[in-house]
């Protein structure tokens, strides 16, 4: 009998639970473990994913407007399509809200979802509306791809690259939790993440061997890509692009900026393994900044270095662990 967990997952309590669920589903599940499920559709494949955003778990109303709550939920879900270089096609929205929630709140959340979907070039094709004890935004996304970039294709000799900069959303969270208002740039990175569809298409055109979006932080998501591919990596943490707001918050926390950024989640940037021959000139032509941060190696796990000195790589966000 085939293993329903087609792509191996990395460490973490969330993924331990997924592995146990996959064992129970063995006879009815298949193809689990990547950023999207893939369904045959003629000459192409449909990429399908779903992402859940719950009040006081993923966001707080004191931090975000209803419009931002909707936008953020949809953009995070759409990022899974970018992770496999799929063209966004459609979104289904399931929305739960307290019985006495004002209509204006629901309309604003819906407008935020609509804006993110419009930016991605997709369409809202259905969903569900129900009463719930708190605000819940659940987005199912559907894309199309002729050749998906999965997590499992990285090979020794590939170079590791990351788009954009890391740590902005975590900087916003750190400020809020300390009773301060985040800087406008940090707040923007948290409230309005950008799904990197254009960058994904460009990296795929360069022959990306494996890719994942950084929803749980580089320190965790890199391990998932490596576990899926059955390889190890050398990571040059001094080359990790750190958002300016993260640099400021890291200094306040007494933590190295790179470590602060590596532990942060919800960046929704892309981590990719590219062929060894890729040049800096080619990467500069990408629609967003792309930084080379390491290389894929034989073996397992990550060897991290700061200016050549070995360092310990912090883990990423753990949905069932103590929160940073």
C-alpha positions in Angstrom: 0.0 0.0 0.0 1.4 3.4 -1.0 2.3 6.0 1.6 -0.2 8.9 1.6 2.6 11.2 2.8 4.3 11.5 -0.6 6.6 14.3 0.5 8.4 13.8 3.8 7.9 16.6 6.4 10.4 18.1 8.7 10.4 18.3 12.5 7.8 19.9 14.7 4.7 19.0 16.8 2.3 20.2 14.1 4.0 17.9 11.5 4.1 15.0 14.0 0.3 15.3 14.2 0.0 15.4 10.4 2.1 12.3 10.1 -0.2 10.5 12.5 -3.3 11.7 10.6 -1.8 10.4 7.4 -1.3 7.0 9.0 -5.0 6.9 9.9 -6.0 8.0 6.4 -3.8 5.6 4.7 -6.5 4.0 2.5 -8.2 7.2 1.5 -5.3 9.8 1.2 -2.6 10.3 -1.4 0.0 12.9 -2.4 0.2 14.6 1.0 3.1 16.8 2.2 3.7 19.6 -0.3 2.5 23.2 -0.3 -0.4 22.2 -2.6 -2.3 19.1 -3.6 -2.1 18.4 -7.4 -4.9 17.1 -9.5 -4.7 16.1 -13.1 -6.7 18.5 -15.4 -6.0 17.6 -19.1 -2.5 18.8 -20.1 -2.1 20.8 -16.9 -2.4 20.2 -13.2 -4.6 22.0 -10.7 -2.8 23.1 -7.5 -5.1 23.3 -4.5 -4.5 24.5 -1.0 -6.4 25.8 2.0 -5.4 28.1 4.8 -7.2 29.0 8.0 -7.0 32.3 9.9 -8.5 32.5 13.4 -9.1 35.5 15.6 -6.7 35.6 18.6 -4.6 32.9 17.1 -3.4 34.4 13.8 -4.5 38.0 14.3 -6.0 40.3 16.9 -8.6 42.9 16.1 -6.7 45.5 18.1 -3.9 45.1 15.6 -5.7 45.0 12.2 -8.7 46.5 10.5 -11.4 44.0 9.2 -10.2 44.8 5.6 -6.6 43.9 6.6 -7.8 40.7 8.2 -9.4 39.6 5.0 -6.6 40.7 2.8 -4.0 39.0 5.0 -5.9 35.7 5.1 -6.3 35.5 1.4 -2.8 36.6 0.6 -1.4 34.0 2.9 -3.4 31.3 1.3 -2.5 32.4 -2.2 1.2 32.3 -1.2 0.9 28.5 -1.3 0.3 28.7 -5.1 3.4 30.9 -5.4 5.3 28.2 -3.5 4.7 25.7 -6.4 4.9 28.3 -9.2 1.2 27.8 -10.0 -0.9 30.5 -11.8 -3.7 31.6 -9.4 -7.2 30.8 -10.8 -9.8 30.8 -8.1 -10.5 31.2 -4.3 -13.3 29.8 -2.2 -14.0 31.8 1.0 -15.4 30.2 4.2 -16.2 33.0 6.7 -17.3 32.5 10.3 -18.4 35.3 12.6 -20.2 35.9 15.9 -24.0 36.1 15.6 -24.1 39.8 16.5 -21.1 40.8 14.3 -22.0 44.0 12.5 -22.6 43.7 8.8 -20.0 46.3 8.2 -17.3 44.1 9.6 -18.2 41.2 7.3 -18.3 43.5 4.3 -14.9 44.9 5.1 -13.4 41.4 5.6 -14.9 40.4 2.2 -13.5 43.5 0.6 -10.0 42.7 1.9 -10.3 39.1 0.5 -11.5 40.6 -2.8 -8.5 43.0 -3.0 -6.0 40.2 -2.5 -7.7 37.9 -5.0 -7.9 40.7 -7.6 -4.2 41.5 -7.2 -3.4 37.8 -7.8 -5.5 37.8 -11.0 -7.9 35.1 -9.6 -11.6 35.0 -9.0 -13.8 34.2 -6.0 -16.0 31.2 -7.0 -17.8 30.2 -3.9 -17.6 29.5 -0.2 -19.5 29.3 3.0 -20.8 31.6 5.7 -21.6 30.5 9.3 -21.9 31.6 12.9 -18.8 31.1 15.0 -17.5 32.2 18.4 -14.8 34.3 16.9 -13.9 35.7 13.5 -12.6 32.9 11.2 -11.4 33.4 7.6 -10.7 30.2 5.7 -9.5 30.4 2.0 -9.2 27.5 -0.4 -7.1 28.5 -3.4 -6.9 26.8 -6.8 -4.2 27.3 -9.4 -2.9 25.8 -12.6 0.6 24.6 -13.5 2.2 22.6 -16.3 5.2 21.8 -14.2 4.9 22.4 -10.4 8.0 23.2 -8.4 7.7 20.9 -5.4 9.7 20.8 -2.2 11.4 17.5 -3.1 13.7 18.4 -6.0 16.7 20.0 -4.3 20.0 18.3 -5.1 23.6 18.7 -3.8 25.2 21.6 -5.6 22.1 23.7 -5.9 22.2 27.2 -4.5 19.7 28.4 -2.0 18.1 31.8 -2.6 15.4 33.8 -0.8 13.2 36.6 -2.1 12.7 40.0 -0.4 13.6 40.5 3.2 12.8 38.6 6.4 11.6 39.5 9.9 9.2 42.4 9.2 6.1 40.7 10.5 7.9 39.4 13.6 9.1 42.9 14.3 5.4 44.1 14.2 4.4 41.3 16.6 7.3 42.1 19.0 6.2 45.8 19.1 2.6 45.0 19.8 3.4 42.5 22.5 5.6 45.1 24.1 2.7 47.6 24.2 4.2 49.7 21.4 2.9 50.6 17.9 5.0 49.0 15.2 6.8 51.1 12.7 4.7 51.7 9.6 6.9 49.4 7.4 6.8 46.5 9.9 3.0 46.9 10.3 2.6 46.9 6.5 4.6 43.7 6.2 2.4 42.0 8.8 -1.0 43.4 7.6 -0.4 43.2 3.8 1.9 40.3 2.8 2.6 40.0 -0.9 2.2 36.6 -2.4 5.3 36.3 -4.7 3.6 35.0 -7.9 5.8 37.0 -10.3 9.0 35.9 -8.5 7.8 32.3 -8.4 7.3 32.4 -12.2 10.8 33.9 -12.7 12.5 31.4 -10.4 10.8 28.5 -12.2 12.0 29.9 -15.5 15.6 29.6 -14.1 15.0 25.9 -13.4 14.2 26.0 -9.7 14.5 22.5 -8.4 12.6 23.0 -5.1 10.6 25.8 -3.5 8.7 26.6 -0.4 7.0 29.8 1.0 8.3 31.1 4.3 5.1 31.0 6.4 6.7 29.5 9.6 10.1 31.1 9.3 13.3 30.3 7.5 14.6 28.3 10.5 11.7 25.8 10.2 10.7 25.9 6.5 14.2 25.2 5.3 14.2 22.0 7.3 11.0 21.0 5.5 12.5 21.6 2.1 15.6 19.6 3.0 13.5 16.7 4.5 11.4 16.6 1.4 14.5 16.4 -0.8 16.5 14.1 1.4 19.5 16.5 1.5 21.3 18.8 3.8 22.4 22.5 3.4 25.1 25.0 4.3 23.5 28.3 5.3 25.4 31.6 5.4 23.2 33.5 7.9 25.2 36.7 7.4 23.7 36.8 3.9 20.1 36.4 5.0 18.3 39.7 4.0 16.9 41.2 7.2 14.1 43.8 7.1 15.1 47.1 8.6 12.3 46.9 11.2 13.6 43.5 12.3 17.1 44.9 12.8 15.7 47.6 15.1 13.5 45.1 17.1 16.4 42.6 17.3 18.6 45.3 18.9 15.9 46.0 21.5 15.6 42.3 22.2 19.4 41.8 22.4 19.3 39.2 19.7 21.4 39.0 16.5 19.4 40.5 13.6 19.8 37.3 11.5 18.5 35.1 14.3 15.5 37.4 14.9 14.7 37.2 11.2 15.2 33.4 10.9 12.8 32.7 13.7 10.1 35.0 12.3 7.0 33.6 10.6 4.5 34.9 8.1 7.1 36.5 5.8 5.5 34.7 2.8 8.8 35.1 0.9 10.1 32.3 -1.3 13.0 29.9 -0.5 14.2 28.1 -3.6 17.0 25.7 -4.7 18.4 26.8 -8.1 20.9 25.2 -10.4 24.5 25.9 -9.5 25.2 28.0 -12.6 22.8 30.8 -11.8 24.5 34.2 -11.8 24.0 37.3 -9.8 23.2 39.2 -13.0 20.4 36.8 -13.7 19.0 37.1 -10.2 19.1 40.9 -10.4 16.6 40.7 -13.2 14.0 39.1 -10.9 10.9 41.2 -10.1 11.9 41.4 -6.4 15.3 41.2 -4.8 16.7 37.7 -4.6 19.7 36.8 -2.3 21.9 33.8 -2.4 22.1 32.5 1.2 23.7 29.0 1.0 23.9 25.8 -0.9 22.4 22.3 -0.8 24.8 19.5 0.4 24.9 15.8 0.8 23.7 14.5 4.2 20.9 15.8 6.5 20.1 18.9 8.4 21.6 22.4 8.2 25.2 23.6 8.9 24.8 27.4 9.7 27.7 29.9 9.6 28.1 33.5 10.5 31.0 35.0 8.5 32.5 31.5 8.5 32.0 30.8 12.2 29.6 27.9 13.0 26.4 29.0 14.7 23.2 27.2 15.9 20.2 27.8 13.6 17.0 28.8 15.6 13.9 26.9 14.7 10.8 28.5 13.1 7.3 29.0 14.4 5.7 26.0 16.1 1.9 26.1 16.0 1.6 23.8 19.0 4.6 25.0 21.0 5.3 28.0 23.3 4.9 31.2 21.3 7.9 33.6 21.0 
